[in-house]
Amino acid sequence: MYKLTGVTKTYQKGRATVAALQGVDLDIADGEWLAVQGPTGHGKTTLLQMLGGWTGPRRARSASAPRTWPGCGRAR
């Protein structure tokens, strides 16, 4: 099971701060399928990287996943 509550991920792009994810709430039950779609640059890859343990949130009220990969996805 995956559970994200209030997840925010930002990146610096020059002097600008870009919010890839902002206040995301998501529950995925064991055995449940998920499709992610949307326009370019709206956080799809960032969300999938976070669910896979490759990156961590900038801020989160809570985030949990069934596994994390050693050396990857440290929350900041």
C-alpha positions, 0 to 999 in steps of 0.5 A: 500500500502507498499513502501520500498526504500533503506531499510537496516537491519543488525544484529550483530552475534558475531563480524560480522555484517550480512546484512539481507536486503541491499538496498531493493526497493519494492512497493506493491499496495492495493489488490496485492499479493506477494510471497517471496522465496529464500535460507535460510538466505537471509532476507525473514523473516526479510522482512515479519516482517518489512512489518508486523510492527514487526521490523524496518529498520536500514536505509531507504530512505523511508518506509511506510505501512498502519499500525503499531503495538503499541510498535513494529517495531520502526525504528532505 
